[in-house]
């Protein structure tokens, strides 16, 4: 399964793993560094957006309520974006339609 890791802030990363299938399922995660998961979710062609329901994180990184992963199909590929705010060591980072992964459709 293809996996793409993208640094979002000094201490936070997006990890997207493509599982394919009929709905082009992607497991998405925000992690502290690239090892400690803070929030995990999925997006797919059946559910293009997944939004964090409440603020969560650890003492260094906080993902603000409303942060989301968005799947965007484009022909035989699709992109995964993030939008929202991450607080990293008390510094606010606003990400709007920030590209974190591109995958080729399996079908």
CNS distance restraints for C-alpha pairs under 8 A (distance, minus, plus):
assign (resid   1 and name CA) (resid  17 and name CA) 6.57 0.50 0.50
assign (resid   1 and name CA) (resid  18 and name CA) 5.80 0.50 0.50
assign (resid   1 and name CA) (resid  19 and name CA) 6.02 0.50 0.50
assign (resid   2 and name CA) (resid  17 and name CA) 5.80 0.50 0.50
assign (resid   2 and name CA) (resid  18 and name CA) 5.46 0.50 0.50
assign (resid   2 and name CA) (resid  19 and name CA) 7.76 0.50 0.50
assign (resid   2 and name CA) (resid 103 and name CA) 7.88 0.50 0.50
assign (resid   3 and name CA) (resid  15 and name CA) 7.03 0.50 0.50
assign (resid   3 and name CA) (resid  16 and name CA) 5.59 0.50 0.50
assign (resid   3 and name CA) (resid  17 and name CA) 4.27 0.50 0.50
assign (resid   3 and name CA) (resid  18 and name CA) 6.30 0.50 0.50
assign (resid   4 and name CA) (resid  14 and name CA) 7.98 0.50 0.50
assign (resid   4 and name CA) (resid  15 and name CA) 5.77 0.50 0.50
assign (resid   4 and name CA) (resid  16 and name CA) 5.30 0.50 0.50
assign (resid   4 and name CA) (resid  17 and name CA) 6.53 0.50 0.50
assign (resid   4 and name CA) (resid 100 and name CA) 7.53 0.50 0.50
assign (resid   4 and name CA) (resid 101 and name CA) 5.94 0.50 0.50
assign (resid   5 and name CA) (resid  13 and name CA) 6.67 0.50 0.50
assign (resid   5 and name CA) (resid  14 and name CA) 5.67 0.50 0.50
assign (resid   5 and name CA) (resid  15 and name CA) 4.49 0.50 0.50
assign (resid   5 and name CA) (resid  16 and name CA) 6.53 0.50 0.50
assign (resid   5 and name CA) (resid  34 and name CA) 7.70 0.50 0.50
assign (resid   5 and name CA) (resid 100 and name CA) 7.57 0.50 0.50
assign (resid   5 and name CA) (resid 101 and name CA) 7.89 0.50 0.50
assign (resid   6 and name CA) (resid  13 and name CA) 5.49 0.50 0.50
assign (resid   6 and name CA) (resid  14 and name CA) 5.16 0.50 0.50
assign (resid   6 and name CA) (resid  15 and name CA) 6.54 0.50 0.50
assign (resid   6 and name CA) (resid 100 and name CA) 5.77 0.50 0.50
assign (resid   6 and name CA) (resid 101 and name CA) 7.74 0.50 0.50
assign (resid   7 and name CA) (resid  11 and name CA) 7.89 0.50 0.50
assign (resid   7 and name CA) (resid  12 and name CA) 6.16 0.50 0.50
assign (resid   7 and name CA) (resid  13 and name CA) 4.34 0.50 0.50
assign (resid   7 and name CA) (resid  14 and name CA) 6.36 0.50 0.50
assign (resid   8 and name CA) (resid  12 and name CA) 5.49 0.50 0.50
assign (resid   8 and name CA) (resid  13 and name CA) 5.17 0.50 0.50
assign (resid   8 and name CA) (resid  14 and name CA) 6.67 0.50 0.50
assign (resid   9 and name CA) (resid  13 and name CA) 7.03 0.50 0.50
assign (resid   9 and name CA) (resid  86 and name CA) 7.91 0.50 0.50
assign (resid   9 and name CA) (resid  88 and name CA) 6.88 0.50 0.50
assign (resid   9 and name CA) (resid  93 and name CA) 7.32 0.50 0.50
assign (resid  10 and name CA) (resid  88 and name CA) 7.18 0.50 0.50
assign (resid  11 and name CA) (resid  32 and name CA) 5.67 0.50 0.50
assign (resid  11 and name CA) (resid  33 and name CA) 4.95 0.50 0.50
assign (resid  11 and name CA) (resid  60 and name CA) 7.69 0.50 0.50
assign (resid  11 and name CA) (resid  61 and name CA) 6.99 0.50 0.50
assign (resid  11 and name CA) (resid  88 and name CA) 6.71 0.50 0.50
assign (resid  12 and name CA) (resid  30 and name CA) 6.73 0.50 0.50
assign (resid  12 and name CA) (resid  31 and name CA) 5.60 0.50 0.50
assign (resid  12 and name CA) (resid  32 and name CA) 4.82 0.50 0.50
assign (resid  12 and name CA) (resid  33 and name CA) 5.21 0.50 0.50
assign (resid  12 and name CA) (resid  34 and name CA) 7.15 0.50 0.50
assign (resid  12 and name CA) (resid  61 and name CA) 6.97 0.50 0.50
assign (resid  12 and name CA) (resid  88 and name CA) 7.66 0.50 0.50
assign (resid  13 and name CA) (resid  30 and name CA) 5.59 0.50 0.50
assign (resid  13 and name CA) (resid  31 and name CA) 5.29 0.50 0.50
assign (resid  13 and name CA) (resid  32 and name CA) 6.55 0.50 0.50
assign (resid  13 and name CA) (resid  33 and name CA) 6.02 0.50 0.50
assign (resid  13 and name CA) (resid  34 and name CA) 5.73 0.50 0.50
assign (resid  14 and name CA) (resid  28 and name CA) 7.10 0.50 0.50
assign (resid  14 and name CA) (resid  29 and name CA) 5.63 0.50 0.50
assign (resid  14 and name CA) (resid  30 and name CA) 4.70 0.50 0.50
assign (resid  14 and name CA) (resid  31 and name CA) 6.48 0.50 0.50
assign (resid  14 and name CA) (resid  34 and name CA) 7.88 0.50 0.50
assign (resid  14 and name CA) (resid 100 and name CA) 6.78 0.50 0.50
assign (resid  15 and name CA) (resid  28 and name CA) 5.76 0.50 0.50
assign (resid  15 and name CA) (resid  29 and name CA) 5.10 0.50 0.50
assign (resid  15 and name CA) (resid  30 and name CA) 6.42 0.50 0.50
assign (resid  15 and name CA) (resid  31 and name CA) 7.47 0.50 0.50
assign (resid  15 and name CA) (resid  34 and name CA) 7.66 0.50 0.50
assign (resid  16 and name CA) (resid  26 and name CA) 6.39 0.50 0.50
assign (resid  16 and name CA) (resid  27 and name CA) 5.63 0.50 0.50
assign (resid  16 and name CA) (resid  28 and name CA) 4.50 0.50 0.50
assign (resid  16 and name CA) (resid  29 and name CA) 6.43 0.50 0.50
assign (resid  16 and name CA) (resid 100 and name CA) 7.80 0.50 0.50
assign (resid  16 and name CA) (resid 101 and name CA) 6.82 0.50 0.50
assign (resid  17 and name CA) (resid  26 and name CA) 5.51 0.50 0.50
assign (resid  17 and name CA) (resid  27 and name CA) 5.13 0.50 0.50
assign (resid  17 and name CA) (resid  28 and name CA) 6.54 0.50 0.50
assign (resid  18 and name CA) (resid  24 and name CA) 7.43 0.50 0.50
assign (resid  18 and name CA) (resid  25 and name CA) 6.28 0.50 0.50
assign (resid  18 and name CA) (resid  26 and name CA) 4.51 0.50 0.50
assign (resid  18 and name CA) (resid  27 and name CA) 6.51 0.50 0.50
assign (resid  18 and name CA) (resid 103 and name CA) 7.25 0.50 0.50
assign (resid  19 and name CA) (resid  24 and name CA) 6.82 0.50 0.50
assign (resid  19 and name CA) (resid  25 and name CA) 5.32 0.50 0.50
assign (resid  19 and name CA) (resid  26 and name CA) 5.70 0.50 0.50
assign (resid  19 and name CA) (resid  27 and name CA) 7.35 0.50 0.50
assign (resid  20 and name CA) (resid  24 and name CA) 4.36 0.50 0.50
assign (resid  20 and name CA) (resid  25 and name CA) 5.30 0.50 0.50
assign (resid  20 and name CA) (resid  26 and name CA) 7.23 0.50 0.50
assign (resid  20 and name CA) (resid 105 and name CA) 7.04 0.50 0.50
assign (resid  20 and name CA) (resid 106 and name CA) 6.09 0.50 0.50
assign (resid  21 and name CA) (resid  25 and name CA) 6.58 0.50 0.50
assign (resid  21 and name CA) (resid 106 and name CA) 7.24 0.50 0.50
assign (resid  21 and name CA) (resid 107 and name CA) 7.91 0.50 0.50
assign (resid  22 and name CA) (resid 107 and name CA) 7.76 0.50 0.50
assign (resid  23 and name CA) (resid  44 and name CA) 5.47 0.50 0.50
assign (resid  23 and name CA) (resid  45 and name CA) 4.94 0.50 0.50
assign (resid  23 and name CA) (resid  46 and name CA) 5.89 0.50 0.50
assign (resid  24 and name CA) (resid  44 and name CA) 5.29 0.50 0.50
assign (resid  24 and name CA) (resid  45 and name CA) 5.84 0.50 0.50
assign (resid  24 and name CA) (resid 105 and name CA) 6.93 0.50 0.50
assign (resid  24 and name CA) (resid 106 and name CA) 7.85 0.50 0.50
assign (resid  25 and name CA) (resid  42 and name CA) 6.88 0.50 0.50
assign (resid  25 and name CA) (resid  43 and name CA) 6.00 0.50 0.50
assign (resid  25 and name CA) (resid  44 and name CA) 4.46 0.50 0.50
assign (resid  25 and name CA) (resid  45 and name CA) 7.21 0.50 0.50
assign (resid  26 and name CA) (resid  42 and name CA) 5.56 0.50 0.50
assign (resid  26 and name CA) (resid  43 and name CA) 5.44 0.50 0.50
assign (resid  26 and name CA) (resid  44 and name CA) 6.13 0.50 0.50
assign (resid  27 and name CA) (resid  40 and name CA) 7.36 0.50 0.50
assign (resid  27 and name CA) (resid  41 and name CA) 6.03 0.50 0.50
assign (resid  27 and name CA) (resid  42 and name CA) 4.52 0.50 0.50
assign (resid  27 and name CA) (resid  43 and name CA) 6.78 0.50 0.50
assign (resid  28 and name CA) (resid  40 and name CA) 5.72 0.50 0.50
assign (resid  28 and name CA) (resid  41 and name CA) 5.27 0.50 0.50
assign (resid  28 and name CA) (resid  42 and name CA) 5.50 0.50 0.50
assign (resid  28 and name CA) (resid  43 and name CA) 7.37 0.50 0.50
assign (resid  28 and name CA) (resid  69 and name CA) 7.48 0.50 0.50
assign (resid  29 and name CA) (resid  37 and name CA) 6.63 0.50 0.50
assign (resid  29 and name CA) (resid  38 and name CA) 7.36 0.50 0.50
assign (resid  29 and name CA) (resid  39 and name CA) 5.57 0.50 0.50
assign (resid  29 and name CA) (resid  40 and name CA) 4.29 0.50 0.50
assign (resid  29 and name CA) (resid  41 and name CA) 6.31 0.50 0.50
assign (resid  30 and name CA) (resid  37 and name CA) 6.07 0.50 0.50
assign (resid  30 and name CA) (resid  38 and name CA) 5.63 0.50 0.50
assign (resid  30 and name CA) (resid  39 and name CA) 5.31 0.50 0.50
assign (resid  30 and name CA) (resid  40 and name CA) 6.57 0.50 0.50
assign (resid  31 and name CA) (resid  35 and name CA) 6.30 0.50 0.50
assign (resid  31 and name CA) (resid  36 and name CA) 5.19 0.50 0.50
assign (resid  31 and name CA) (resid  37 and name CA) 4.13 0.50 0.50
assign (resid  31 and name CA) (resid  38 and name CA) 5.02 0.50 0.50
assign (resid  31 and name CA) (resid  39 and name CA) 6.95 0.50 0.50
assign (resid  32 and name CA) (resid  36 and name CA) 5.04 0.50 0.50
assign (resid  32 and name CA) (resid  37 and name CA) 6.27 0.50 0.50
assign (resid  32 and name CA) (resid  38 and name CA) 6.58 0.50 0.50
assign (resid  32 and name CA) (resid  61 and name CA) 6.90 0.50 0.50
assign (resid  38 and name CA) (resid  56 and name CA) 7.08 0.50 0.50
assign (resid  38 and name CA) (resid  57 and name CA) 5.31 0.50 0.50
assign (resid  38 and name CA) (resid  58 and name CA) 7.43 0.50 0.50
assign (resid  39 and name CA) (resid  52 and name CA) 7.93 0.50 0.50
assign (resid  39 and name CA) (resid  56 and name CA) 7.56 0.50 0.50
assign (resid  39 and name CA) (resid  57 and name CA) 7.63 0.50 0.50
assign (resid  41 and name CA) (resid  50 and name CA) 6.90 0.50 0.50
assign (resid  42 and name CA) (resid  50 and name CA) 6.84 0.50 0.50
assign (resid  43 and name CA) (resid  47 and name CA) 5.70 0.50 0.50
assign (resid  43 and name CA) (resid  48 and name CA) 5.44 0.50 0.50
assign (resid  43 and name CA) (resid  49 and name CA) 5.99 0.50 0.50
assign (resid  43 and name CA) (resid  50 and name CA) 6.18 0.50 0.50
assign (resid  43 and name CA) (resid  69 and name CA) 7.13 0.50 0.50
assign (resid  43 and name CA) (resid  70 and name CA) 6.92 0.50 0.50
assign (resid  43 and name CA) (resid  71 and name CA) 6.22 0.50 0.50
assign (resid  44 and name CA) (resid  48 and name CA) 5.33 0.50 0.50
assign (resid  44 and name CA) (resid  49 and name CA) 7.93 0.50 0.50
assign (resid  44 and name CA) (resid  71 and name CA) 6.52 0.50 0.50
assign (resid  45 and name CA) (resid  71 and name CA) 7.21 0.50 0.50
assign (resid  45 and name CA) (resid  73 and name CA) 7.62 0.50 0.50
assign (resid  48 and name CA) (resid  70 and name CA) 5.62 0.50 0.50
assign (resid  48 and name CA) (resid  71 and name CA) 4.89 0.50 0.50
assign (resid  48 and name CA) (resid  72 and name CA) 7.01 0.50 0.50
assign (resid  49 and name CA) (resid  68 and name CA) 6.73 0.50 0.50
assign (resid  49 and name CA) (resid  69 and name CA) 5.72 0.50 0.50
assign (resid  49 and name CA) (resid  70 and name CA) 4.51 0.50 0.50
assign (resid  49 and name CA) (resid  71 and name CA) 6.40 0.50 0.50
assign (resid  50 and name CA) (resid  68 and name CA) 5.46 0.50 0.50
assign (resid  50 and name CA) (resid  69 and name CA) 5.41 0.50 0.50
assign (resid  50 and name CA) (resid  70 and name CA) 6.69 0.50 0.50
assign (resid  51 and name CA) (resid  65 and name CA) 7.99 0.50 0.50
assign (resid  51 and name CA) (resid  66 and name CA) 5.61 0.50 0.50
assign (resid  51 and name CA) (resid  67 and name CA) 5.68 0.50 0.50
assign (resid  51 and name CA) (resid  68 and name CA) 4.23 0.50 0.50
assign (resid  51 and name CA) (resid  69 and name CA) 6.66 0.50 0.50
assign (resid  52 and name CA) (resid  64 and name CA) 7.85 0.50 0.50
assign (resid  52 and name CA) (resid  65 and name CA) 5.73 0.50 0.50
assign (resid  52 and name CA) (resid  66 and name CA) 5.42 0.50 0.50
assign (resid  52 and name CA) (resid  67 and name CA) 5.48 0.50 0.50
assign (resid  52 and name CA) (resid  68 and name CA) 6.14 0.50 0.50
assign (resid  53 and name CA) (resid  65 and name CA) 5.84 0.50 0.50
assign (resid  53 and name CA) (resid  66 and name CA) 6.46 0.50 0.50
assign (resid  54 and name CA) (resid  64 and name CA) 6.93 0.50 0.50
assign (resid  54 and name CA) (resid  65 and name CA) 4.38 0.50 0.50
assign (resid  54 and name CA) (resid  66 and name CA) 7.16 0.50 0.50
assign (resid  55 and name CA) (resid  62 and name CA) 6.82 0.50 0.50
assign (resid  55 and name CA) (resid  63 and name CA) 5.62 0.50 0.50
assign (resid  55 and name CA) (resid  64 and name CA) 4.55 0.50 0.50
assign (resid  55 and name CA) (resid  65 and name CA) 4.48 0.50 0.50
assign (resid  56 and name CA) (resid  62 and name CA) 5.62 0.50 0.50
assign (resid  56 and name CA) (resid  63 and name CA) 5.41 0.50 0.50
assign (resid  56 and name CA) (resid  64 and name CA) 6.81 0.50 0.50
assign (resid  56 and name CA) (resid  65 and name CA) 7.73 0.50 0.50
assign (resid  57 and name CA) (resid  61 and name CA) 5.54 0.50 0.50
assign (resid  57 and name CA) (resid  62 and name CA) 4.36 0.50 0.50
assign (resid  57 and name CA) (resid  63 and name CA) 5.86 0.50 0.50
assign (resid  58 and name CA) (resid  62 and name CA) 6.18 0.50 0.50
assign (resid  60 and name CA) (resid  87 and name CA) 7.98 0.50 0.50
assign (resid  60 and name CA) (resid  88 and name CA) 5.83 0.50 0.50
assign (resid  60 and name CA) (resid  89 and name CA) 5.09 0.50 0.50
assign (resid  60 and name CA) (resid  90 and name CA) 7.77 0.50 0.50
assign (resid  61 and name CA) (resid  86 and name CA) 6.96 0.50 0.50
assign (resid  61 and name CA) (resid  87 and name CA) 5.65 0.50 0.50
assign (resid  61 and name CA) (resid  88 and name CA) 4.60 0.50 0.50
assign (resid  61 and name CA) (resid  89 and name CA) 6.42 0.50 0.50
assign (resid  62 and name CA) (resid  86 and name CA) 5.72 0.50 0.50
assign (resid  62 and name CA) (resid  87 and name CA) 5.01 0.50 0.50
assign (resid  62 and name CA) (resid  88 and name CA) 6.58 0.50 0.50
assign (resid  63 and name CA) (resid  67 and name CA) 6.81 0.50 0.50
assign (resid  63 and name CA) (resid  85 and name CA) 6.40 0.50 0.50
assign (resid  63 and name CA) (resid  86 and name CA) 4.68 0.50 0.50
assign (resid  63 and name CA) (resid  87 and name CA) 6.47 0.50 0.50
assign (resid  64 and name CA) (resid  84 and name CA) 7.12 0.50 0.50
assign (resid  64 and name CA) (resid  85 and name CA) 5.50 0.50 0.50
assign (resid  64 and name CA) (resid  86 and name CA) 5.92 0.50 0.50
assign (resid  64 and name CA) (resid  87 and name CA) 7.45 0.50 0.50
assign (resid  66 and name CA) (resid  84 and name CA) 6.43 0.50 0.50
assign (resid  67 and name CA) (resid  82 and name CA) 7.33 0.50 0.50
assign (resid  67 and name CA) (resid  83 and name CA) 5.75 0.50 0.50
assign (resid  67 and name CA) (resid  84 and name CA) 4.17 0.50 0.50
assign (resid  67 and name CA) (resid  85 and name CA) 6.25 0.50 0.50
assign (resid  68 and name CA) (resid  82 and name CA) 5.55 0.50 0.50
assign (resid  68 and name CA) (resid  83 and name CA) 5.42 0.50 0.50
assign (resid  68 and name CA) (resid  84 and name CA) 6.38 0.50 0.50
assign (resid  69 and name CA) (resid  80 and name CA) 6.78 0.50 0.50
assign (resid  69 and name CA) (resid  81 and name CA) 5.71 0.50 0.50
assign (resid  69 and name CA) (resid  82 and name CA) 4.61 0.50 0.50
assign (resid  69 and name CA) (resid  83 and name CA) 6.76 0.50 0.50
assign (resid  70 and name CA) (resid  80 and name CA) 5.52 0.50 0.50
assign (resid  70 and name CA) (resid  81 and name CA) 5.08 0.50 0.50
assign (resid  70 and name CA) (resid  82 and name CA) 6.15 0.50 0.50
assign (resid  70 and name CA) (resid  83 and name CA) 7.95 0.50 0.50
assign (resid  71 and name CA) (resid  78 and name CA) 6.88 0.50 0.50
assign (resid  71 and name CA) (resid  79 and name CA) 5.85 0.50 0.50
assign (resid  71 and name CA) (resid  80 and name CA) 4.58 0.50 0.50
assign (resid  71 and name CA) (resid  81 and name CA) 6.54 0.50 0.50
assign (resid  72 and name CA) (resid  78 and name CA) 5.43 0.50 0.50
assign (resid  72 and name CA) (resid  79 and name CA) 5.14 0.50 0.50
assign (resid  72 and name CA) (resid  80 and name CA) 6.20 0.50 0.50
assign (resid  72 and name CA) (resid  81 and name CA) 7.79 0.50 0.50
assign (resid  73 and name CA) (resid  77 and name CA) 6.25 0.50 0.50
assign (resid  73 and name CA) (resid  78 and name CA) 4.08 0.50 0.50
assign (resid  73 and name CA) (resid  79 and name CA) 6.40 0.50 0.50
assign (resid  74 and name CA) (resid  78 and name CA) 5.14 0.50 0.50
assign (resid  74 and name CA) (resid  79 and name CA) 7.48 0.50 0.50
assign (resid  76 and name CA) (resid 104 and name CA) 6.08 0.50 0.50
assign (resid  76 and name CA) (resid 105 and name CA) 5.50 0.50 0.50
assign (resid  77 and name CA) (resid 102 and name CA) 7.00 0.50 0.50
assign (resid  77 and name CA) (resid 103 and name CA) 5.58 0.50 0.50
assign (resid  77 and name CA) (resid 104 and name CA) 4.25 0.50 0.50
assign (resid  77 and name CA) (resid 105 and name CA) 5.29 0.50 0.50
assign (resid  78 and name CA) (resid 102 and name CA) 5.74 0.50 0.50
assign (resid  78 and name CA) (resid 103 and name CA) 5.56 0.50 0.50
assign (resid  78 and name CA) (resid 104 and name CA) 6.53 0.50 0.50
assign (resid  78 and name CA) (resid 105 and name CA) 7.12 0.50 0.50
assign (resid  79 and name CA) (resid  99 and name CA) 7.03 0.50 0.50
assign (resid  79 and name CA) (resid 100 and name CA) 7.70 0.50 0.50
assign (resid  79 and name CA) (resid 101 and name CA) 5.71 0.50 0.50
assign (resid  79 and name CA) (resid 102 and name CA) 4.37 0.50 0.50
assign (resid  79 and name CA) (resid 103 and name CA) 6.47 0.50 0.50
assign (resid  80 and name CA) (resid  99 and name CA) 6.07 0.50 0.50
assign (resid  80 and name CA) (resid 100 and name CA) 5.77 0.50 0.50
assign (resid  80 and name CA) (resid 101 and name CA) 5.10 0.50 0.50
assign (resid  80 and name CA) (resid 102 and name CA) 6.26 0.50 0.50
assign (resid  81 and name CA) (resid  97 and name CA) 5.35 0.50 0.50
assign (resid  81 and name CA) (resid  98 and name CA) 5.15 0.50 0.50
assign (resid  81 and name CA) (resid  99 and name CA) 4.41 0.50 0.50
assign (resid  81 and name CA) (resid 100 and name CA) 5.45 0.50 0.50
assign (resid  81 and name CA) (resid 101 and name CA) 7.11 0.50 0.50
assign (resid  82 and name CA) (resid  95 and name CA) 6.84 0.50 0.50
assign (resid  82 and name CA) (resid  96 and name CA) 6.73 0.50 0.50
assign (resid  82 and name CA) (resid  97 and name CA) 5.49 0.50 0.50
assign (resid  82 and name CA) (resid  98 and name CA) 5.24 0.50 0.50
assign (resid  82 and name CA) (resid  99 and name CA) 6.66 0.50 0.50
assign (resid  82 and name CA) (resid 100 and name CA) 6.93 0.50 0.50
assign (resid  83 and name CA) (resid  94 and name CA) 7.67 0.50 0.50
assign (resid  83 and name CA) (resid  95 and name CA) 5.08 0.50 0.50
assign (resid  83 and name CA) (resid  96 and name CA) 4.38 0.50 0.50
assign (resid  83 and name CA) (resid  97 and name CA) 5.13 0.50 0.50
assign (resid  83 and name CA) (resid  98 and name CA) 6.41 0.50 0.50
assign (resid  84 and name CA) (resid  94 and name CA) 5.81 0.50 0.50
assign (resid  84 and name CA) (resid  95 and name CA) 5.29 0.50 0.50
assign (resid  84 and name CA) (resid  96 and name CA) 6.24 0.50 0.50
assign (resid  85 and name CA) (resid  92 and name CA) 6.81 0.50 0.50
assign (resid  85 and name CA) (resid  93 and name CA) 5.58 0.50 0.50
assign (resid  85 and name CA) (resid  94 and name CA) 4.50 0.50 0.50
assign (resid  85 and name CA) (resid  95 and name CA) 6.10 0.50 0.50
assign (resid  86 and name CA) (resid  92 and name CA) 6.00 0.50 0.50
assign (resid  86 and name CA) (resid  93 and name CA) 5.25 0.50 0.50
assign (resid  86 and name CA) (resid  94 and name CA) 6.61 0.50 0.50
assign (resid  86 and name CA) (resid  95 and name CA) 7.97 0.50 0.50
assign (resid  87 and name CA) (resid  91 and name CA) 5.38 0.50 0.50
assign (resid  87 and name CA) (resid  92 and name CA) 4.54 0.50 0.50
assign (resid  87 and name CA) (resid  93 and name CA) 6.14 0.50 0.50
assign (resid  88 and name CA) (resid  92 and name CA) 6.49 0.50 0.50
assign (resid  88 and name CA) (resid  93 and name CA) 7.45 0.50 0.50
